[in-house]
Amino acid sequence: MASAARLISKKKDQKTLAICLVPLLIFFALDIILTMIFGSFDPNPTRIEDFDVEDDEEGSWESPEPTWSITCDRSHFEYDLCYINRPFLLDPTAGILYAVDPTNSTPPLVEKIRPYPRKWQQDAMEKVKELTLSATPPNSRCAVSHSSPALVFSAGGFSPNVFHTFNEGFIPLFITVDSLFRNRDVILVMIDGSDRWIEKYGDLFPRFTRHPIINLDKETVVHCFPSAVVGLISHGQMTIDPTIQRGPKPKTILDFTAVLEATYGEIRRRAWRKPSRPRLVWMSRSHHRLVLNEKDVVRAAKNIGFDVVVFEPTEATPMREIFRVIHSCHAMAGVHGAGLTYELFLRPGAVMMQIVPIRNSWLGDICYGKVAIRLGLEYIVYDVAIEESSLGGTYPREMLDPNDQGGMLTNEGWHSWDIYMNQNVTLDMAKITRYLQRVYEKARVFMEKP
């Protein structure tokens, strides 16, 4: 009886297993048949394949939808990027880029873009011209034809300020050209660039292109190109992130500073001699965030043992001169502001001390602190105390708490940015002398390295 019961139970289990397997076998059979008929299923058929430099030594690029004449990627916080995948006409007077489709198979697509990588900040983007990318038939004819693709970008926004010139200009330009046009066979087409700005940074452009740049604001005739990228890629504030780049040789901020040295370092190489005392460049300011006792601070630095250069570059100061001064120094110090952008010119191992006004440690870290570390600098932060700030006698102490980095002073509707921009400091001499001593010790070590 027990044997018979086990036999019956076994047959029931086999029957249950067969019932479960039949649908699964049917599913696999249907999958094989459908694959043979229609090909394999791809749940995400539109994607960018991994870039293989060995397969494309010329450093070409492809858009997410290469079969369309115009495609735009608007998924990034910092920037938009549009691709024109076919020959197009650029009408500078109308600010329109017409994609040419001889088959008329492209839908009448129109895209708008402001090609400046700070799209999250409205007051910056208001200073950037809007361009129209259109797949409709053009009404114009070519006056100038080019055989190389175009990279269209804006030098507007906040870019007259040197921090923004590098943060939204040359660092994104470096990333974009390296990512998409590594052979530099690309024509830079610029909007919103003043003559003074172009002249000041003109020596850098040959590092990114083999061709003369086109200032679209000065053009009146139609230009034709085989294709284009409109916009610049940004990795964030003063950042070149090797973990999100395509290709086998991702770049860092040090690769960018190597470009700066190759461009501006010739004078330094000819005139270099080892000094007897560490050299400190004090980044002076003549408006906003002044150090009211600057002369006392400079005197203290000299007494400690520094040769001090008090330096405040202007728009008229040539970049080669700025590089010569900064690159020869063993240390830099100054209040948070655009002048500290020139830490990009310091050599790895040099010292950078940022004097940070109250309630703005977060901003100092984002703009200059993190990049100082990536540059291989010895980074020191001097946090201004309430007693050292000109705001200390104007606003209640609880409104000026240095530990409150929230960005808003809500009492009486004040905004901390306006207050910050008009803040001056009188540094505590005992405190700043201690900090300068630390800077000196590190700069001395750097100077004595072979």
C-alpha positions as CSV (number, residue, x, y, z in Angstrom):
1,M,0.0,0.0,0.0
2,A,2.8,2.4,0.9
3,S,4.6,1.6,-2.3
4,A,1.4,2.2,-4.3
5,A,0.8,5.5,-2.6
6,R,4.4,6.7,-3.3
7,L,4.0,5.8,-7.0
8,I,0.7,7.7,-7.2
9,S,2.3,10.8,-5.4
10,K,5.3,10.6,-7.8
11,K,3.1,10.6,-10.9
12,K,1.2,13.6,-9.5
13,D,4.5,15.5,-9.0
14,Q,5.5,14.7,-12.6
15,K,2.2,15.9,-13.9
16,T,2.4,19.1,-11.9
17,L,6.0,19.7,-13.2
18,A,4.8,19.1,-16.8
19,I,2.0,21.6,-16.4
20,C,4.4,24.2,-15.1
21,L,7.0,23.6,-17.9
22,V,4.6,23.6,-20.8
23,P,4.0,27.4,-20.8
24,L,7.7,28.1,-20.3
25,L,8.6,25.9,-23.3
26,I,6.0,27.6,-25.4
27,F,7.4,31.1,-24.4
28,F,10.9,30.1,-25.4
29,A,9.7,28.6,-28.6
30,L,7.8,31.8,-29.5
31,D,10.8,33.9,-28.6
32,I,13.1,31.9,-30.9
33,I,10.6,32.2,-33.8
34,L,10.0,35.9,-33.3
35,T,13.8,36.5,-33.1
36,M,14.3,34.7,-36.3
37,I,11.6,36.8,-38.0
38,F,12.2,40.2,-36.5
39,G,15.6,40.2,-35.0
40,S,16.6,40.6,-31.3
41,F,14.6,43.0,-29.1
42,D,16.3,46.1,-27.8
43,P,14.4,47.9,-25.1
44,N,16.4,51.0,-25.7
45,P,17.1,51.1,-29.5
46,T,18.2,54.8,-29.5
47,R,21.4,55.2,-27.5
48,I,25.0,56.4,-27.9
49,E,27.4,53.5,-28.3
50,D,30.7,53.5,-26.4
51,F,33.2,55.7,-28.2
52,D,36.2,53.7,-29.5
53,V,39.2,55.8,-30.5
54,E,40.9,52.9,-32.3
55,D,37.9,52.7,-34.6
56,D,37.8,56.4,-35.1
57,E,41.1,58.1,-34.8
58,E,39.8,61.3,-36.2
59,G,37.7,61.9,-33.1
60,S,34.4,62.2,-34.8
61,W,31.1,62.4,-33.0
62,E,27.6,61.1,-33.4
63,S,24.3,62.5,-32.1
64,P,21.7,60.4,-30.2
65,E,19.5,60.3,-33.3
66,P,21.9,60.4,-36.3
67,T,19.1,59.8,-38.8
68,W,17.4,63.1,-37.8
69,S,18.8,66.3,-39.1
70,I,18.6,68.1,-35.7
71,T,18.7,66.5,-32.3
72,C,19.1,68.1,-28.8
73,D,20.1,66.7,-25.5
74,R,18.5,68.8,-22.7
75,S,19.0,66.3,-19.9
76,H,21.9,68.1,-18.1
77,F,21.7,70.6,-15.3
78,E,24.5,72.8,-16.6
79,Y,24.0,72.8,-20.4
80,D,22.0,71.9,-23.5
81,L,23.7,70.4,-26.5
82,C,22.3,70.2,-30.0
83,Y,23.6,68.4,-33.0
84,I,23.1,69.3,-36.7
85,N,23.8,66.0,-38.5
86,R,23.6,67.3,-42.0
87,P,24.9,70.2,-44.1
88,F,23.4,73.5,-42.9
89,L,23.3,77.2,-43.6
90,L,24.1,79.6,-40.9
91,D,22.4,83.0,-41.3
92,P,24.2,85.3,-38.8
93,T,21.8,88.2,-39.2
94,A,18.8,86.1,-38.2
95,G,20.6,83.8,-35.8
96,I,19.1,80.8,-37.6
97,L,20.9,77.5,-38.6
98,Y,19.0,75.8,-41.4
99,A,19.6,72.1,-41.8
100,V,19.6,71.1,-45.4
101,D,17.7,67.9,-46.3
102,P,17.8,67.1,-50.0
103,T,15.3,64.3,-49.6
104,N,12.8,66.4,-47.6
105,S,12.3,63.5,-45.4
106,T,12.9,65.4,-42.1
107,P,9.9,66.7,-40.3
108,P,9.7,70.6,-40.0
109,L,11.6,70.6,-36.7
110,V,12.6,73.8,-34.9
111,E,14.8,74.0,-31.8
112,K,15.9,76.9,-29.7
113,I,19.1,77.0,-27.7
114,R,21.3,79.5,-25.8
115,P,24.7,77.8,-26.1
116,Y,26.1,78.7,-22.7
117,P,26.7,76.1,-20.0
118,R,25.0,77.8,-17.1
119,K,21.4,77.3,-18.0
120,W,20.3,77.0,-14.3
121,Q,21.0,80.7,-13.7
122,Q,18.5,83.0,-15.5
123,D,20.3,86.3,-15.2
124,A,23.3,84.7,-16.9
125,M,21.3,83.2,-19.7
126,E,19.5,86.5,-20.3
127,K,22.8,87.8,-21.6
128,V,23.2,85.0,-24.1
129,K,21.7,85.2,-27.6
130,E,19.1,82.6,-28.5
131,L,19.8,80.7,-31.7
132,T,17.2,78.9,-33.8
133,L,17.9,75.5,-35.4
134,S,15.4,74.8,-38.2
135,A,14.8,71.9,-40.5
136,T,12.6,74.0,-42.7
137,P,14.0,74.9,-46.2
138,P,16.3,78.0,-46.1
139,N,15.6,81.2,-48.0
140,S,19.3,82.0,-48.4
141,R,22.3,80.8,-50.4
142,C,25.9,80.1,-49.2
143,A,28.3,82.9,-49.4
144,V,31.1,81.1,-47.6
145,S,31.4,77.3,-47.6
146,H,33.4,75.3,-45.1
147,S,34.5,71.7,-45.2
148,S,35.0,71.2,-41.5
149,P,32.2,71.0,-38.8
150,A,31.3,73.9,-36.6
151,L,31.2,74.2,-32.8
152,V,28.9,77.1,-31.9
153,F,29.1,78.6,-28.4
154,S,28.5,81.8,-26.5
155,A,31.2,83.9,-24.8
156,G,28.4,86.0,-23.1
157,G,26.7,85.4,-19.9
158,F,29.0,86.3,-17.0
159,S,32.2,85.6,-19.1
160,P,33.8,89.0,-18.9
161,N,34.5,87.9,-15.3
162,V,37.6,85.8,-15.4
163,F,36.1,83.0,-13.2
164,H,33.2,82.6,-15.6
165,T,35.4,82.9,-18.6
166,F,37.2,79.7,-17.5
167,N,34.2,78.0,-15.8
168,E,31.7,78.5,-18.6
169,G,34.1,79.1,-21.4
170,F,37.5,77.5,-21.8
171,I,37.1,74.5,-19.5
172,P,33.9,73.4,-21.2
173,L,35.5,74.2,-24.6
174,F,38.4,71.9,-23.6
175,I,36.0,69.1,-22.6
176,T,33.9,69.5,-25.7
177,V,36.7,69.6,-28.2
178,D,38.5,66.7,-26.5
179,S,35.3,64.6,-26.4
180,L,34.0,65.3,-29.9
181,F,36.8,66.8,-32.1
182,R,40.1,65.4,-30.8
183,N,41.9,66.1,-34.1
184,R,41.0,69.9,-33.7
185,D,39.4,69.9,-37.2
186,V,36.6,72.0,-36.0
187,I,35.7,75.6,-36.7
188,L,34.8,77.6,-33.6
189,V,31.8,79.8,-34.2
190,M,31.3,82.3,-31.3
191,I,28.5,84.6,-30.4
192,D,28.4,87.3,-27.7
193,G,32.2,87.8,-27.7
194,S,33.6,91.4,-27.5
195,D,36.7,92.4,-29.4
196,R,38.5,93.0,-26.2
197,W,37.6,89.5,-24.9
198,I,38.8,87.9,-28.1
199,E,42.0,89.8,-28.1
200,K,42.8,89.0,-24.4
201,Y,42.3,85.2,-24.9
202,G,43.2,84.9,-28.5
203,D,46.4,82.9,-27.9
204,L,44.3,80.1,-26.4
205,F,42.1,79.4,-29.5
206,P,44.8,77.6,-31.6
207,R,44.9,75.0,-28.8
208,F,41.3,74.0,-29.7
209,T,41.1,74.4,-33.5
210,R,43.2,74.4,-36.6
211,H,41.1,77.1,-38.2
212,P,40.5,80.8,-37.6
213,I,37.5,81.4,-35.3
214,I,34.4,83.0,-36.6
215,N,32.8,85.8,-34.6
216,L,29.2,85.6,-35.6
217,D,28.4,89.0,-34.3
218,K,30.6,90.5,-37.0
219,E,29.3,88.4,-39.8
220,T,26.7,89.5,-42.3
221,V,26.9,86.7,-45.0
222,V,25.6,83.1,-44.9
223,H,28.1,80.4,-44.0
224,C,27.7,76.7,-44.8
225,F,29.0,73.8,-42.8
226,P,28.8,70.0,-43.2
227,S,27.6,69.5,-39.6
228,A,27.7,71.1,-36.2
229,V,27.5,70.9,-32.4
230,V,25.8,73.8,-30.7
231,G,26.7,74.3,-27.1
232,L,29.5,73.3,-24.7
233,I,29.7,70.3,-22.4
234,S,30.3,71.1,-18.7
235,H,31.2,68.8,-15.8
236,G,30.2,71.3,-13.2
237,Q,32.0,74.1,-11.3
238,M,35.7,74.3,-12.4
239,T,35.7,70.6,-13.0
240,I,36.9,68.1,-15.5
241,D,35.6,64.7,-14.4
242,P,37.5,61.7,-15.9
243,T,34.9,59.3,-14.8
244,I,32.2,60.5,-17.2
245,Q,34.3,60.9,-20.3
246,R,34.3,58.7,-23.4
247,G,37.4,57.1,-24.8
248,P,40.5,55.4,-23.3
249,K,42.3,58.6,-22.2
250,P,40.0,60.6,-19.9
251,K,41.3,64.1,-19.0
252,T,41.6,66.0,-15.7
253,I,42.0,69.6,-14.8
254,L,45.8,69.0,-14.9
255,D,45.5,68.4,-18.7
256,F,43.8,71.7,-19.0
257,T,46.5,73.6,-17.0
258,A,49.1,71.9,-19.2
259,V,47.4,73.7,-22.1
260,L,47.7,76.9,-20.2
261,E,51.4,76.4,-19.6
262,A,52.0,75.4,-23.2
263,T,50.2,78.7,-24.3
264,Y,51.6,81.2,-21.8
265,G,54.7,79.6,-20.3
266,E,57.3,80.5,-22.8
267,I,58.5,83.7,-21.0
268,R,58.6,81.8,-17.7
269,R,60.9,79.1,-19.2
270,R,63.3,81.7,-20.6
271,A,63.5,83.9,-17.5
272,W,63.3,81.3,-14.7
273,R,65.8,81.5,-11.8
274,K,65.5,80.0,-8.4
275,P,64.8,82.7,-5.7
276,S,66.3,82.9,-2.3
277,R,63.0,83.6,-0.5
278,P,59.5,82.1,-1.1
279,R,57.4,84.4,-3.3
280,L,53.8,85.2,-2.3
281,V,51.4,86.8,-4.7
282,W,48.8,88.8,-2.8
283,M,45.6,89.1,-4.9
284,S,44.5,92.6,-4.2
285,R,41.0,94.1,-4.7
286,S,40.0,97.7,-5.3
287,H,36.2,97.2,-5.0
288,H,34.0,94.9,-2.9
289,R,35.4,92.5,-0.3
290,L,38.4,94.8,0.4
291,V,41.0,93.9,3.0
292,L,40.9,97.3,4.8
293,N,44.2,96.6,6.6
294,E,45.9,95.2,3.5
295,K,49.2,97.1,4.0
296,D,49.5,95.6,7.5
297,V,48.9,92.1,6.2
298,V,51.5,92.6,3.4
299,R,54.0,93.9,5.9
300,A,53.4,90.9,8.2
301,A,54.0,88.5,5.2
302,K,57.3,90.3,4.4
303,N,58.4,90.1,8.1
304,I,57.7,86.4,8.1
305,G,60.1,85.9,5.1
306,F,58.1,86.3,1.9
307,D,58.9,88.3,-1.1
308,V,55.4,89.7,-1.7
309,V,53.9,90.8,-5.0
310,V,50.7,92.8,-4.6
311,F,48.8,92.0,-7.8
312,E,45.4,93.0,-9.2
313,P,45.1,92.1,-12.9
314,T,42.6,94.1,-15.0
315,E,40.9,93.4,-18.3
316,A,43.8,95.2,-19.9
317,T,46.5,93.0,-18.3
318,P,47.8,90.5,-20.9
319,M,47.3,86.9,-20.0
320,R,51.0,86.2,-20.6
321,E,51.9,88.7,-17.9
322,I,49.4,87.3,-15.5
323,F,50.8,83.8,-16.1
324,R,54.4,85.0,-15.6
325,V,53.6,86.6,-12.2
326,I,51.4,83.8,-10.8
327,H,53.4,80.8,-12.1
328,S,56.7,82.1,-10.6
329,C,55.2,82.3,-7.1
330,H,55.3,79.7,-4.4
331,A,52.0,80.8,-2.7
332,M,48.9,82.8,-3.4
333,A,46.6,84.5,-1.0
334,G,43.5,86.7,-1.2
335,V,39.9,87.2,-0.4
336,H,37.4,85.0,-2.2
337,G,36.8,86.5,-5.7
338,A,37.5,86.1,-9.3
339,G,41.2,86.8,-9.0
340,L,41.7,83.5,-7.3
341,T,40.8,81.8,-10.6
342,Y,44.4,82.3,-11.5
343,E,45.3,79.5,-9.1
344,L,45.1,77.6,-12.4
345,F,48.5,79.2,-13.2
346,L,50.2,77.9,-10.0
347,R,52.5,74.9,-10.1
348,P,51.5,71.7,-8.3
349,G,52.8,71.9,-4.8
350,A,52.3,75.6,-4.4
351,V,50.2,77.0,-1.6
352,M,46.8,78.7,-2.0
353,M,45.1,80.5,0.9
354,Q,41.6,81.7,0.4
355,I,40.2,84.2,2.8
356,V,36.5,83.5,3.0
357,P,33.9,86.2,4.1
358,I,31.4,85.1,6.6
359,R,28.6,82.8,5.6
360,N,30.2,81.9,2.2
361,S,32.4,78.9,3.0
362,W,30.2,76.8,0.6
363,L,30.8,79.2,-2.3
364,G,34.6,79.4,-1.6
365,D,34.8,75.6,-1.6
366,I,32.8,75.2,-4.8
367,C,34.6,77.9,-6.8
368,Y,38.2,77.5,-5.6
369,G,38.7,75.0,-2.8
370,K,38.0,71.8,-4.6
371,V,39.8,72.7,-7.7
372,A,42.9,73.7,-5.6
373,I,43.0,70.2,-4.3
374,R,42.6,68.7,-7.8
375,L,45.5,70.9,-9.0
376,G,47.7,69.5,-6.4
377,L,48.0,72.7,-4.4
378,E,48.4,73.0,-0.6
379,Y,45.1,74.6,0.2
380,I,44.4,76.6,3.3
381,V,41.1,78.3,4.3
382,Y,41.0,81.4,6.4
383,D,37.4,81.9,7.6
384,V,36.6,85.5,8.4
385,A,35.1,86.0,11.9
386,I,32.1,88.3,12.5
387,E,34.4,90.8,14.3
388,E,36.5,91.0,11.1
389,S,33.7,91.7,8.8
390,S,32.2,95.1,8.0
391,L,28.8,93.5,8.4
392,G,29.5,92.9,12.1
393,G,28.4,96.3,13.2
394,T,25.5,96.6,10.8
395,Y,23.4,93.4,11.2
396,P,22.4,91.4,14.3
397,R,24.9,88.7,15.2
398,E,22.4,85.9,14.8
399,M,22.0,86.9,11.1
400,L,25.7,86.6,10.5
401,D,26.3,83.1,12.0
402,P,29.3,81.7,10.0
403,N,27.9,78.2,10.5
404,D,24.7,79.1,8.6
405,Q,25.6,78.5,5.0
406,G,22.0,78.6,3.7
407,G,22.4,81.5,1.3
408,M,19.5,83.6,2.6
409,L,19.3,86.3,5.3
410,T,15.5,86.2,5.8
411,N,15.2,89.1,8.3
412,E,13.9,92.2,6.7
413,G,14.0,90.6,3.3
414,W,17.8,90.8,2.8
415,H,19.4,88.4,0.4
416,S,22.9,87.2,1.4
417,W,24.4,87.6,-2.1
418,D,23.8,91.4,-2.1
419,I,25.2,91.7,1.4
420,Y,28.2,89.5,0.6
421,M,29.1,91.5,-2.5
422,N,29.5,94.6,-0.4
423,Q,31.4,93.0,2.5
424,N,34.8,94.3,3.5
425,V,37.1,92.8,6.1
426,T,39.7,94.0,8.6
427,L,41.7,90.9,9.4
428,D,42.8,90.1,12.9
429,M,46.6,90.6,12.7
430,A,47.5,88.0,15.3
431,K,45.3,85.4,13.5
432,I,46.3,86.3,10.0
433,T,50.0,86.2,11.0
434,R,49.6,82.6,12.3
435,Y,48.0,81.6,9.0
436,L,50.7,83.4,7.0
437,Q,53.3,81.5,9.0
438,R,51.7,78.2,8.0
439,V,51.7,79.4,4.3
440,Y,55.3,80.3,4.6
441,E,56.4,76.9,6.0
442,K,54.6,75.0,3.2
443,A,55.9,77.4,0.5
444,R,59.4,77.1,1.8
445,V,59.2,73.3,1.4
446,F,57.9,73.7,-2.1
447,M,60.6,76.2,-3.0
448,E,63.4,73.9,-1.8
449,K,62.2,71.0,-3.9
450,P,64.5,70.2,-6.8
